[in-house]
Amino acid sequence: MAYTDSEIAEAHQAVRTQAAHSEDLYKLGLIYSVGESVDLVQAHMWFNLAAARGSEAAKECRRELSDQMSKDEIATAQRAAREWLKVTHH
């Protein structure tokens, strides 16, 4: 499944605030986990944030990605998620 540039931009716009819905965060995880924009660290970060907001699908995707990633990559994704939370809380 490939996403268009406008779909990717829309997804990023939707999560720019603390009130971002888990579905929007999950969609970004999907965008970065498949297609032309594959970035497992980014995908893990977005799935982690969606999972923290209750998305069961994101929890499963995050678990599957973790099996493909190094401990350093997972740590980087977790730091990025914490940083995103800090930025959106201000």
PDB file with one MODEL, atoms N, CA, C and O in Angstrom:
MODEL        1
ATOM      1  N   MET A   1       0.842  -1.172   0.000  1.00  0.00           N
ATOM      2  CA  MET A   1       0.000   0.000   0.000  1.00  0.00           C
ATOM      3  C   MET A   1       0.890   1.239   0.000  1.00  0.00           C
ATOM      4  O   MET A   1       1.677   1.446   0.924  1.00  0.00           O
ATOM      5  N   ALA A   2       0.766   2.033  -1.006  1.00  0.00           N
ATOM      6  CA  ALA A   2       1.560   3.259  -1.106  1.00  0.00           C
ATOM      7  C   ALA A   2       0.673   4.456  -0.762  1.00  0.00           C
ATOM      8  O   ALA A   2      -0.518   4.482  -1.071  1.00  0.00           O
ATOM      9  N   TYR A   3       1.272   5.415  -0.131  1.00  0.00           N
ATOM     10  CA  TYR A   3       0.562   6.637   0.233  1.00  0.00           C
ATOM     11  C   TYR A   3       1.053   7.774  -0.647  1.00  0.00           C
ATOM     12  O   TYR A   3       2.231   7.839  -0.999  1.00  0.00           O
ATOM     13  N   THR A   4       0.150   8.654  -0.992  1.00  0.00           N
ATOM     14  CA  THR A   4       0.530   9.813  -1.791  1.00  0.00           C
ATOM     15  C   THR A   4       1.176  10.851  -0.889  1.00  0.00           C
ATOM     16  O   THR A   4       1.031  10.805   0.332  1.00  0.00           O
ATOM     17  N   ASP A   5       1.886  11.782  -1.498  1.00  0.00           N
ATOM     18  CA  ASP A   5       2.508  12.864  -0.722  1.00  0.00           C
ATOM     19  C   ASP A   5       1.456  13.644   0.049  1.00  0.00           C
ATOM     20  O   ASP A   5       1.693  14.049   1.187  1.00  0.00           O
ATOM     21  N   SER A   6       0.296  13.859  -0.561  1.00  0.00           N
ATOM     22  CA  SER A   6      -0.747  14.630   0.132  1.00  0.00           C
ATOM     23  C   SER A   6      -1.307  13.852   1.316  1.00  0.00           C
ATOM     24  O   SER A   6      -1.635  14.453   2.339  1.00  0.00           O
ATOM     25  N   GLU A   7      -1.426  12.526   1.202  1.00  0.00           N
ATOM     26  CA  GLU A   7      -1.890  11.718   2.333  1.00  0.00           C
ATOM     27  C   GLU A   7      -0.880  11.755   3.480  1.00  0.00           C
ATOM     28  O   GLU A   7      -1.253  11.822   4.652  1.00  0.00           O
ATOM     29  N   ILE A   8       0.388  11.712   3.125  1.00  0.00           N
ATOM     30  CA  ILE A   8       1.442  11.783   4.143  1.00  0.00           C
ATOM     31  C   ILE A   8       1.411  13.150   4.830  1.00  0.00           C
ATOM     32  O   ILE A   8       1.500  13.231   6.055  1.00  0.00           O
ATOM     33  N   ALA A   9       1.286  14.203   4.058  1.00  0.00           N
ATOM     34  CA  ALA A   9       1.214  15.564   4.624  1.00  0.00           C
ATOM     35  C   ALA A   9      -0.008  15.709   5.516  1.00  0.00           C
ATOM     36  O   ALA A   9       0.081  16.298   6.593  1.00  0.00           O
ATOM     37  N   GLU A  10      -1.146  15.182   5.084  1.00  0.00           N
ATOM     38  CA  GLU A  10      -2.374  15.239   5.893  1.00  0.00           C
ATOM     39  C   GLU A  10      -2.187  14.515   7.216  1.00  0.00           C
ATOM     40  O   GLU A  10      -2.604  15.008   8.264  1.00  0.00           O
ATOM     41  N   ALA A  11      -1.566  13.354   7.168  1.00  0.00           N
ATOM     42  CA  ALA A  11      -1.348  12.577   8.384  1.00  0.00           C
ATOM     43  C   ALA A  11      -0.453  13.332   9.356  1.00  0.00           C
ATOM     44  O   ALA A  11      -0.719  13.349  10.558  1.00  0.00           O
ATOM     45  N   HIS A  12       0.601  13.953   8.850  1.00  0.00           N
ATOM     46  CA  HIS A  12       1.482  14.742   9.720  1.00  0.00           C
ATOM     47  C   HIS A  12       0.745  15.948  10.295  1.00  0.00           C
ATOM     48  O   HIS A  12       0.931  16.286  11.464  1.00  0.00           O
ATOM     49  N   GLN A  13      -0.078  16.590   9.496  1.00  0.00           N
ATOM     50  CA  GLN A  13      -0.847  17.747   9.972  1.00  0.00           C
ATOM     51  C   GLN A  13      -1.798  17.322  11.091  1.00  0.00           C
ATOM     52  O   GLN A  13      -1.987  18.061  12.057  1.00  0.00           O
ATOM     53  N   ALA A  14      -2.389  16.150  10.967  1.00  0.00           N
ATOM     54  CA  ALA A  14      -3.369  15.668  11.937  1.00  0.00           C
ATOM     55  C   ALA A  14      -2.758  15.386  13.304  1.00  0.00           C
ATOM     56  O   ALA A  14      -3.474  15.383  14.305  1.00  0.00           O
ATOM     57  N   VAL A  15      -1.453  15.149  13.369  1.00  0.00           N
ATOM     58  CA  VAL A  15      -0.833  14.789  14.653  1.00  0.00           C
ATOM     59  C   VAL A  15       0.023  15.909  15.241  1.00  0.00           C
ATOM     60  O   VAL A  15       0.855  15.654  16.111  1.00  0.00           O
ATOM     61  N   ARG A  16      -0.162  17.105  14.794  1.00  0.00           N
ATOM     62  CA  ARG A  16       0.676  18.208  15.278  1.00  0.00           C
ATOM     63  C   ARG A  16       0.286  18.725  16.654  1.00  0.00           C
ATOM     64  O   ARG A  16       0.951  19.616  17.182  1.00  0.00           O
ATOM     65  N   THR A  17      -0.747  18.202  17.231  1.00  0.00           N
ATOM     66  CA  THR A  17      -1.169  18.668  18.546  1.00  0.00           C
ATOM     67  C   THR A  17      -1.235  17.502  19.514  1.00  0.00           C
ATOM     68  O   THR A  17      -1.203  16.338  19.114  1.00  0.00           O
ATOM     69  N   GLN A  18      -1.326  17.830  20.781  1.00  0.00           N
ATOM     70  CA  GLN A  18      -1.434  16.821  21.825  1.00  0.00           C
ATOM     71  C   GLN A  18      -2.725  16.026  21.664  1.00  0.00           C
ATOM     72  O   GLN A  18      -2.803  14.880  22.107  1.00  0.00           O
ATOM     73  N   ALA A  19      -3.726  16.614  21.043  1.00  0.00           N
ATOM     74  CA  ALA A  19      -5.019  15.957  20.893  1.00  0.00           C
ATOM     75  C   ALA A  19      -5.071  14.970  19.730  1.00  0.00           C
ATOM     76  O   ALA A  19      -6.151  14.495  19.379  1.00  0.00           O
ATOM     77  N   ALA A  20      -3.943  14.659  19.135  1.00  0.00           N
ATOM     78  CA  ALA A  20      -3.909  13.727  18.010  1.00  0.00           C
ATOM     79  C   ALA A  20      -4.586  12.415  18.403  1.00  0.00           C
ATOM     80  O   ALA A  20      -4.363  11.888  19.493  1.00  0.00           O
ATOM     81  N   HIS A  21      -5.400  11.911  17.514  1.00  0.00           N
ATOM     82  CA  HIS A  21      -6.113  10.656  17.759  1.00  0.00           C
ATOM     83  C   HIS A  21      -5.207   9.471  17.471  1.00  0.00           C
ATOM     84  O   HIS A  21      -4.309   9.548  16.632  1.00  0.00           O
ATOM     85  N   SER A  22      -5.449   8.387  18.170  1.00  0.00           N
ATOM     86  CA  SER A  22      -4.637   7.188  17.968  1.00  0.00           C
ATOM     87  C   SER A  22      -4.699   6.711  16.523  1.00  0.00           C
ATOM     88  O   SER A  22      -3.723   6.160  16.015  1.00  0.00           O
ATOM     89  N   GLU A  23      -5.845   6.917  15.843  1.00  0.00           N
ATOM     90  CA  GLU A  23      -5.974   6.486  14.452  1.00  0.00           C
ATOM     91  C   GLU A  23      -5.001   7.253  13.547  1.00  0.00           C
ATOM     92  O   GLU A  23      -4.421   6.679  12.625  1.00  0.00           O
ATOM     93  N   ASP A  24      -4.830   8.540  13.813  1.00  0.00           N
ATOM     94  CA  ASP A  24      -3.902   9.353  13.017  1.00  0.00           C
ATOM     95  C   ASP A  24      -2.461   8.931  13.274  1.00  0.00           C
ATOM     96  O   ASP A  24      -1.660   8.844  12.343  1.00  0.00           O
ATOM     97  N   LEU A  25      -2.134   8.671  14.520  1.00  0.00           N
ATOM     98  CA  LEU A  25      -0.789   8.218  14.871  1.00  0.00           C
ATOM     99  C   LEU A  25      -0.518   6.850  14.253  1.00  0.00           C
ATOM    100  O   LEU A  25       0.574   6.592  13.747  1.00  0.00           O
ATOM    101  N   TYR A  26      -1.516   5.980  14.298  1.00  0.00           N
ATOM    102  CA  TYR A  26      -1.407   4.648  13.699  1.00  0.00           C
ATOM    103  C   TYR A  26      -1.189   4.746  12.192  1.00  0.00           C
ATOM    104  O   TYR A  26      -0.385   4.006  11.626  1.00  0.00           O
ATOM    105  N   LYS A  27      -1.911   5.665  11.543  1.00  0.00           N
ATOM    106  CA  LYS A  27      -1.766   5.835  10.094  1.00  0.00           C
ATOM    107  C   LYS A  27      -0.333   6.233   9.744  1.00  0.00           C
ATOM    108  O   LYS A  27       0.221   5.742   8.761  1.00  0.00           O
ATOM    109  N   LEU A  28       0.265   7.110  10.533  1.00  0.00           N
ATOM    110  CA  LEU A  28       1.658   7.470  10.274  1.00  0.00           C
ATOM    111  C   LEU A  28       2.579   6.261  10.455  1.00  0.00           C
ATOM    112  O   LEU A  28       3.540   6.091   9.705  1.00  0.00           O
ATOM    113  N   GLY A  29       2.286   5.434  11.439  1.00  0.00           N
ATOM    114  CA  GLY A  29       3.064   4.207  11.599  1.00  0.00           C
ATOM    115  C   GLY A  29       2.980   3.340  10.357  1.00  0.00           C
ATOM    116  O   GLY A  29       3.982   2.785   9.907  1.00  0.00           O
ATOM    117  N   LEU A  30       1.779   3.227   9.806  1.00  0.00           N
ATOM    118  CA  LEU A  30       1.607   2.446   8.579  1.00  0.00           C
ATOM    119  C   LEU A  30       2.370   3.070   7.420  1.00  0.00           C
ATOM    120  O   LEU A  30       3.026   2.367   6.652  1.00  0.00           O
ATOM    121  N   ILE A  31       2.284   4.383   7.295  1.00  0.00           N
ATOM    122  CA  ILE A  31       2.970   5.085   6.209  1.00  0.00           C
ATOM    123  C   ILE A  31       4.466   4.768   6.226  1.00  0.00           C
ATOM    124  O   ILE A  31       5.065   4.509   5.183  1.00  0.00           O
ATOM    125  N   TYR A  32       5.061   4.792   7.419  1.00  0.00           N
ATOM    126  CA  TYR A  32       6.504   4.564   7.519  1.00  0.00           C
ATOM    127  C   TYR A  32       6.900   3.088   7.551  1.00  0.00           C
ATOM    128  O   TYR A  32       8.085   2.764   7.470  1.00  0.00           O
ATOM    129  N   SER A  33       5.924   2.198   7.666  1.00  0.00           N
ATOM    130  CA  SER A  33       6.278   0.779   7.721  1.00  0.00           C
ATOM    131  C   SER A  33       6.087   0.051   6.397  1.00  0.00           C
ATOM    132  O   SER A  33       6.527  -1.091   6.258  1.00  0.00           O
ATOM    133  N   VAL A  34       5.441   0.685   5.421  1.00  0.00           N
ATOM    134  CA  VAL A  34       5.200   0.053   4.117  1.00  0.00           C
ATOM    135  C   VAL A  34       5.456   1.048   2.992  1.00  0.00           C
ATOM    136  O   VAL A  34       5.570   2.250   3.229  1.00  0.00           O
ATOM    137  N   GLY A  35       5.543   0.546   1.786  1.00  0.00           N
ATOM    138  CA  GLY A  35       5.641   1.418   0.627  1.00  0.00           C
ATOM    139  C   GLY A  35       7.014   2.015   0.427  1.00  0.00           C
ATOM    140  O   GLY A  35       8.029   1.426   0.800  1.00  0.00           O
ATOM    141  N   GLU A  36       7.028   3.196  -0.170  1.00  0.00           N
ATOM    142  CA  GLU A  36       8.279   3.852  -0.544  1.00  0.00           C
ATOM    143  C   GLU A  36       8.954   4.582   0.611  1.00  0.00           C
ATOM    144  O   GLU A  36      10.145   4.884   0.536  1.00  0.00           O
ATOM    145  N   SER A  37       8.224   4.865   1.663  1.00  0.00           N
ATOM    146  CA  SER A  37       8.743   5.683   2.766  1.00  0.00           C
ATOM    147  C   SER A  37       9.181   4.854   3.963  1.00  0.00           C
ATOM    148  O   SER A  37       9.141   5.349   5.089  1.00  0.00           O
ATOM    149  N   VAL A  38       9.597   3.612   3.759  1.00  0.00           N
ATOM    150  CA  VAL A  38       9.903   2.727   4.889  1.00  0.00           C
ATOM    151  C   VAL A  38      11.018   3.313   5.757  1.00  0.00           C
ATOM    152  O   VAL A  38      12.116   3.608   5.284  1.00  0.00           O
ATOM    153  N   ASP A  39      10.700   3.467   7.025  1.00  0.00           N
ATOM    154  CA  ASP A  39      11.633   3.932   8.051  1.00  0.00           C
ATOM    155  C   ASP A  39      11.150   3.277   9.342  1.00  0.00           C
ATOM    156  O   ASP A  39      10.224   3.769   9.986  1.00  0.00           O
ATOM    157  N   LEU A  40      11.774   2.182   9.709  1.00  0.00           N
ATOM    158  CA  LEU A  40      11.288   1.403  10.844  1.00  0.00           C
ATOM    159  C   LEU A  40      11.328   2.177  12.154  1.00  0.00           C
ATOM    160  O   LEU A  40      10.462   1.985  13.008  1.00  0.00           O
ATOM    161  N   VAL A  41      12.308   3.040  12.326  1.00  0.00           N
ATOM    162  CA  VAL A  41      12.388   3.837  13.555  1.00  0.00           C
ATOM    163  C   VAL A  41      11.188   4.780  13.636  1.00  0.00           C
ATOM    164  O   VAL A  41      10.536   4.872  14.676  1.00  0.00           O
ATOM    165  N   GLN A  42      10.899   5.478  12.540  1.00  0.00           N
ATOM    166  CA  GLN A  42       9.729   6.370  12.518  1.00  0.00           C
ATOM    167  C   GLN A  42       8.435   5.576  12.715  1.00  0.00           C
ATOM    168  O   GLN A  42       7.557   5.988  13.474  1.00  0.00           O
ATOM    169  N   ALA A  43       8.324   4.443  12.033  1.00  0.00           N
ATOM    170  CA  ALA A  43       7.117   3.625  12.156  1.00  0.00           C
ATOM    171  C   ALA A  43       6.913   3.183  13.601  1.00  0.00           C
ATOM    172  O   ALA A  43       5.804   3.264  14.130  1.00  0.00           O
ATOM    173  N   HIS A  44       7.979   2.720  14.233  1.00  0.00           N
ATOM    174  CA  HIS A  44       7.891   2.275  15.632  1.00  0.00           C
ATOM    175  C   HIS A  44       7.465   3.429  16.525  1.00  0.00           C
ATOM    176  O   HIS A  44       6.626   3.261  17.410  1.00  0.00           O
ATOM    177  N   MET A  45       8.042   4.598  16.294  1.00  0.00           N
ATOM    178  CA  MET A  45       7.699   5.768  17.100  1.00  0.00           C
ATOM    179  C   MET A  45       6.197   6.048  17.030  1.00  0.00           C
ATOM    180  O   MET A  45       5.541   6.207  18.059  1.00  0.00           O
ATOM    181  N   TRP A  46       5.655   6.107  15.802  1.00  0.00           N
ATOM    182  CA  TRP A  46       4.231   6.425  15.640  1.00  0.00           C
ATOM    183  C   TRP A  46       3.352   5.317  16.188  1.00  0.00           C
ATOM    184  O   TRP A  46       2.324   5.602  16.803  1.00  0.00           O
ATOM    185  N   PHE A  47       3.729   4.053  15.980  1.00  0.00           N
ATOM    186  CA  PHE A  47       2.950   2.953  16.547  1.00  0.00           C
ATOM    187  C   PHE A  47       2.998   3.009  18.073  1.00  0.00           C
ATOM    188  O   PHE A  47       1.996   2.729  18.731  1.00  0.00           O
ATOM    189  N   ASN A  48       4.138   3.365  18.636  1.00  0.00           N
ATOM    190  CA  ASN A  48       4.277   3.477  20.081  1.00  0.00           C
ATOM    191  C   ASN A  48       3.332   4.550  20.627  1.00  0.00           C
ATOM    192  O   ASN A  48       2.649   4.334  21.628  1.00  0.00           O
ATOM    193  N   LEU A  49       3.299   5.699  19.966  1.00  0.00           N
ATOM    194  CA  LEU A  49       2.418   6.780  20.403  1.00  0.00           C
ATOM    195  C   LEU A  49       0.947   6.374  20.271  1.00  0.00           C
ATOM    196  O   LEU A  49       0.144   6.670  21.156  1.00  0.00           O
ATOM    197  N   ALA A  50       0.594   5.707  19.188  1.00  0.00           N
ATOM    198  CA  ALA A  50      -0.785   5.248  18.991  1.00  0.00           C
ATOM    199  C   ALA A  50      -1.150   4.199  20.037  1.00  0.00           C
ATOM    200  O   ALA A  50      -2.259   4.209  20.572  1.00  0.00           O
ATOM    201  N   ALA A  51      -0.223   3.299  20.326  1.00  0.00           N
ATOM    202  CA  ALA A  51      -0.464   2.263  21.330  1.00  0.00           C
ATOM    203  C   ALA A  51      -0.699   2.888  22.703  1.00  0.00           C
ATOM    204  O   ALA A  51      -1.551   2.433  23.466  1.00  0.00           O
ATOM    205  N   ALA A  52       0.063   3.931  23.005  1.00  0.00           N
ATOM    206  CA  ALA A  52      -0.100   4.622  24.286  1.00  0.00           C
ATOM    207  C   ALA A  52      -1.482   5.263  24.404  1.00  0.00           C
ATOM    208  O   ALA A  52      -1.959   5.525  25.508  1.00  0.00           O
ATOM    209  N   ARG A  53      -2.115   5.511  23.268  1.00  0.00           N
ATOM    210  CA  ARG A  53      -3.469   6.091  23.262  1.00  0.00           C
ATOM    211  C   ARG A  53      -4.535   5.024  23.032  1.00  0.00           C
ATOM    212  O   ARG A  53      -5.684   5.337  22.721  1.00  0.00           O
ATOM    213  N   GLY A  54      -4.143   3.763  23.187  1.00  0.00           N
ATOM    214  CA  GLY A  54      -5.125   2.691  23.200  1.00  0.00           C
ATOM    215  C   GLY A  54      -5.317   1.888  21.935  1.00  0.00           C
ATOM    216  O   GLY A  54      -6.209   1.041  21.889  1.00  0.00           O
ATOM    217  N   SER A  55      -4.522   2.113  20.909  1.00  0.00           N
ATOM    218  CA  SER A  55      -4.693   1.376  19.660  1.00  0.00           C
ATOM    219  C   SER A  55      -4.106  -0.027  19.775  1.00  0.00           C
ATOM    220  O   SER A  55      -2.892  -0.198  19.888  1.00  0.00           O
ATOM    221  N   GLU A  56      -4.979  -1.021  19.745  1.00  0.00           N
ATOM    222  CA  GLU A  56      -4.535  -2.416  19.807  1.00  0.00           C
ATOM    223  C   GLU A  56      -3.784  -2.796  18.537  1.00  0.00           C
ATOM    224  O   GLU A  56      -2.796  -3.529  18.592  1.00  0.00           O
ATOM    225  N   ALA A  57      -4.255  -2.295  17.385  1.00  0.00           N
ATOM    226  CA  ALA A  57      -3.575  -2.591  16.115  1.00  0.00           C
ATOM    227  C   ALA A  57      -2.144  -2.059  16.143  1.00  0.00           C
ATOM    228  O   ALA A  57      -1.223  -2.714  15.656  1.00  0.00           O
ATOM    229  N   ALA A  58      -1.964  -0.868  16.713  1.00  0.00           N
ATOM    230  CA  ALA A  58      -0.627  -0.274  16.807  1.00  0.00           C
ATOM    231  C   ALA A  58       0.271  -1.102  17.719  1.00  0.00           C
ATOM    232  O   ALA A  58       1.461  -1.255  17.443  1.00  0.00           O
ATOM    233  N   LYS A  59      -0.287  -1.635  18.797  1.00  0.00           N
ATOM    234  CA  LYS A  59       0.505  -2.481  19.697  1.00  0.00           C
ATOM    235  C   LYS A  59       1.043  -3.697  18.948  1.00  0.00           C
ATOM    236  O   LYS A  59       2.205  -4.072  19.101  1.00  0.00           O
ATOM    237  N   GLU A  60       0.177  -4.308  18.134  1.00  0.00           N
ATOM    238  CA  GLU A  60       0.589  -5.491  17.369  1.00  0.00           C
ATOM    239  C   GLU A  60       1.650  -5.121  16.334  1.00  0.00           C
ATOM    240  O   GLU A  60       2.647  -5.829  16.187  1.00  0.00           O
ATOM    241  N   CYS A  61       1.443  -4.024  15.619  1.00  0.00           N
ATOM    242  CA  CYS A  61       2.415  -3.589  14.612  1.00  0.00           C
ATOM    243  C   CYS A  61       3.756  -3.245  15.253  1.00  0.00           C
ATOM    244  O   CYS A  61       4.813  -3.582  14.718  1.00  0.00           O
ATOM    245  N   ARG A  62       3.706  -2.576  16.394  1.00  0.00           N
ATOM    246  CA  ARG A  62       4.942  -2.224  17.105  1.00  0.00           C
ATOM    247  C   ARG A  62       5.701  -3.476  17.507  1.00  0.00           C
ATOM    248  O   ARG A  62       6.925  -3.530  17.391  1.00  0.00           O
ATOM    249  N   ARG A  63       4.972  -4.487  17.980  1.00  0.00           N
ATOM    250  CA  ARG A  63       5.606  -5.742  18.376  1.00  0.00           C
ATOM    251  C   ARG A  63       6.268  -6.412  17.171  1.00  0.00           C
ATOM    252  O   ARG A  63       7.400  -6.889  17.260  1.00  0.00           O
ATOM    253  N   GLU A  64       5.559  -6.444  16.054  1.00  0.00           N
ATOM    254  CA  GLU A  64       6.115  -7.057  14.845  1.00  0.00           C
ATOM    255  C   GLU A  64       7.349  -6.311  14.349  1.00  0.00           C
ATOM    256  O   GLU A  64       8.330  -6.929  13.935  1.00  0.00           O
ATOM    257  N   LEU A  65       7.296  -4.983  14.393  1.00  0.00           N
ATOM    258  CA  LEU A  65       8.459  -4.191  13.974  1.00  0.00           C
ATOM    259  C   LEU A  65       9.652  -4.427  14.894  1.00  0.00           C
ATOM    260  O   LEU A  65      10.790  -4.533  14.436  1.00  0.00           O
ATOM    261  N   SER A  66       9.383  -4.509  16.185  1.00  0.00           N
ATOM    262  CA  SER A  66      10.460  -4.701  17.161  1.00  0.00           C
ATOM    263  C   SER A  66      11.278  -5.943  16.850  1.00  0.00           C
ATOM    264  O   SER A  66      12.484  -5.977  17.096  1.00  0.00           O
ATOM    265  N   ASP A  67      10.615  -6.969  16.306  1.00  0.00           N
ATOM    266  CA  ASP A  67      11.319  -8.207  15.953  1.00  0.00           C
ATOM    267  C   ASP A  67      12.307  -7.995  14.807  1.00  0.00           C
ATOM    268  O   ASP A  67      13.230  -8.791  14.634  1.00  0.00           O
ATOM    269  N   GLN A  68      12.125  -6.934  14.027  1.00  0.00           N
ATOM    270  CA  GLN A  68      12.982  -6.649  12.875  1.00  0.00           C
ATOM    271  C   GLN A  68      14.041  -5.583  13.169  1.00  0.00           C
ATOM    272  O   GLN A  68      14.875  -5.276  12.318  1.00  0.00           O
ATOM    273  N   MET A  69      14.000  -5.027  14.374  1.00  0.00           N
ATOM    274  CA  MET A  69      14.854  -3.885  14.698  1.00  0.00           C
ATOM    275  C   MET A  69      15.900  -4.254  15.746  1.00  0.00           C
ATOM    276  O   MET A  69      15.724  -5.179  16.539  1.00  0.00           O
ATOM    277  N   SER A  70      17.001  -3.489  15.719  1.00  0.00           N
ATOM    278  CA  SER A  70      18.019  -3.657  16.761  1.00  0.00           C
ATOM    279  C   SER A  70      17.565  -2.931  18.033  1.00  0.00           C
ATOM    280  O   SER A  70      16.654  -2.104  18.003  1.00  0.00           O
ATOM    281  N   LYS A  71      18.212  -3.256  19.129  1.00  0.00           N
ATOM    282  CA  LYS A  71      17.896  -2.575  20.390  1.00  0.00           C
ATOM    283  C   LYS A  71      18.161  -1.075  20.275  1.00  0.00           C
ATOM    284  O   LYS A  71      17.416  -0.270  20.833  1.00  0.00           O
ATOM    285  N   ASP A  72      19.211  -0.699  19.561  1.00  0.00           N
ATOM    286  CA  ASP A  72      19.527   0.723  19.382  1.00  0.00           C
ATOM    287  C   ASP A  72      18.440   1.437  18.581  1.00  0.00           C
ATOM    288  O   ASP A  72      18.067   2.567  18.899  1.00  0.00           O
ATOM    289  N   GLU A  73      17.936   0.775  17.544  1.00  0.00           N
ATOM    290  CA  GLU A  73      16.862   1.379  16.742  1.00  0.00           C
ATOM    291  C   GLU A  73      15.602   1.570  17.577  1.00  0.00           C
ATOM    292  O   GLU A  73      14.938   2.603  17.485  1.00  0.00           O
ATOM    293  N   ILE A  74      15.275   0.571  18.392  1.00  0.00           N
ATOM    294  CA  ILE A  74      14.095   0.679  19.255  1.00  0.00           C
ATOM    295  C   ILE A  74      14.281   1.808  20.257  1.00  0.00           C
ATOM    296  O   ILE A  74      13.357   2.585  20.493  1.00  0.00           O
ATOM    297  N   ALA A  75      15.465   1.904  20.848  1.00  0.00           N
ATOM    298  CA  ALA A  75      15.745   2.980  21.802  1.00  0.00           C
ATOM    299  C   ALA A  75      15.622   4.346  21.131  1.00  0.00           C
ATOM    300  O   ALA A  75      15.092   5.285  21.726  1.00  0.00           O
ATOM    301  N   THR A  76      16.108   4.459  19.899  1.00  0.00           N
ATOM    302  CA  THR A  76      15.999   5.716  19.156  1.00  0.00           C
ATOM    303  C   THR A  76      14.534   6.063  18.919  1.00  0.00           C
ATOM    304  O   THR A  76      14.138   7.219  19.066  1.00  0.00           O
ATOM    305  N   ALA A  77      13.737   5.079  18.558  1.00  0.00           N
ATOM    306  CA  ALA A  77      12.304   5.302  18.322  1.00  0.00           C
ATOM    307  C   ALA A  77      11.603   5.730  19.608  1.00  0.00           C
ATOM    308  O   ALA A  77      10.738   6.606  19.581  1.00  0.00           O
ATOM    309  N   GLN A  78      11.966   5.128  20.713  1.00  0.00           N
ATOM    310  CA  GLN A  78      11.348   5.485  21.993  1.00  0.00           C
ATOM    311  C   GLN A  78      11.730   6.897  22.418  1.00  0.00           C
ATOM    312  O   GLN A  78      10.899   7.637  22.943  1.00  0.00           O
ATOM    313  N   ARG A  79      12.988   7.272  22.191  1.00  0.00           N
ATOM    314  CA  ARG A  79      13.415   8.648  22.498  1.00  0.00           C
ATOM    315  C   ARG A  79      12.658   9.645  21.631  1.00  0.00           C
ATOM    316  O   ARG A  79      12.233  10.696  22.109  1.00  0.00           O
ATOM    317  N   ALA A  80      12.491   9.311  20.353  1.00  0.00           N
ATOM    318  CA  ALA A  80      11.769  10.199  19.437  1.00  0.00           C
ATOM    319  C   ALA A  80      10.305  10.356  19.874  1.00  0.00           C
ATOM    320  O   ALA A  80       9.744  11.447  19.770  1.00  0.00           O
ATOM    321  N   ALA A  81       9.699   9.296  20.353  1.00  0.00           N
ATOM    322  CA  ALA A  81       8.317   9.367  20.831  1.00  0.00           C
ATOM    323  C   ALA A  81       8.229  10.271  22.057  1.00  0.00           C
ATOM    324  O   ALA A  81       7.315  11.090  22.164  1.00  0.00           O
ATOM    325  N   ARG A  82       9.173  10.125  22.977  1.00  0.00           N
ATOM    326  CA  ARG A  82       9.181  10.987  24.173  1.00  0.00           C
ATOM    327  C   ARG A  82       9.381  12.447  23.776  1.00  0.00           C
ATOM    328  O   ARG A  82       8.732  13.337  24.326  1.00  0.00           O
ATOM    329  N   GLU A  83      10.269  12.689  22.833  1.00  0.00           N
ATOM    330  CA  GLU A  83      10.528  14.056  22.365  1.00  0.00           C
ATOM    331  C   GLU A  83       9.275  14.642  21.714  1.00  0.00           C
ATOM    332  O   GLU A  83       8.945  15.805  21.943  1.00  0.00           O
ATOM    333  N   TRP A  84       8.578  13.846  20.906  1.00  0.00           N
ATOM    334  CA  TRP A  84       7.336  14.307  20.278  1.00  0.00           C
ATOM    335  C   TRP A  84       6.335  14.708  21.348  1.00  0.00           C
ATOM    336  O   TRP A  84       5.663  15.731  21.222  1.00  0.00           O
ATOM    337  N   LEU A  85       6.235  13.907  22.397  1.00  0.00           N
ATOM    338  CA  LEU A  85       5.303  14.227  23.484  1.00  0.00           C
ATOM    339  C   LEU A  85       5.678  15.536  24.162  1.00  0.00           C
ATOM    340  O   LEU A  85       4.803  16.339  24.488  1.00  0.00           O
ATOM    341  N   LYS A  86       6.958  15.754  24.376  1.00  0.00           N
ATOM    342  CA  LYS A  86       7.415  17.014  24.998  1.00  0.00           C
ATOM    343  C   LYS A  86       7.034  18.210  24.131  1.00  0.00           C
ATOM    344  O   LYS A  86       6.525  19.212  24.633  1.00  0.00           O
ATOM    345  N   VAL A  87       7.282  18.099  22.840  1.00  0.00           N
ATOM    346  CA  VAL A  87       7.013  19.204  21.900  1.00  0.00           C
ATOM    347  C   VAL A  87       5.530  19.495  21.814  1.00  0.00           C
ATOM    348  O   VAL A  87       5.138  20.661  21.777  1.00  0.00           O
ATOM    349  N   THR A  88       4.690  18.464  21.780  1.00  0.00           N
ATOM    350  CA  THR A  88       3.252  18.686  21.631  1.00  0.00           C
ATOM    351  C   THR A  88       2.600  19.137  22.920  1.00  0.00           C
ATOM    352  O   THR A  88       1.457  19.595  22.897  1.00  0.00           O
ATOM    353  N   HIS A  89       3.284  19.025  24.036  1.00  0.00           N
ATOM    354  CA  HIS A  89       2.727  19.491  25.301  1.00  0.00           C
ATOM    355  C   HIS A  89       2.989  20.965  25.553  1.00  0.00           C
ATOM    356  O   HIS A  89       2.495  21.529  26.530  1.00  0.00           O
ATOM    357  N   HIS A  90       3.752  21.584  24.688  1.00  0.00           N
ATOM    358  CA  HIS A  90       4.067  23.014  24.874  1.00  0.00           C
ATOM    359  C   HIS A  90       3.329  23.851  23.886  1.00  0.00           C
ATOM    360  O   HIS A  90       3.466  25.074  23.889  1.00  0.00           O
TER     361      HIS A  90
ENDMDL
END
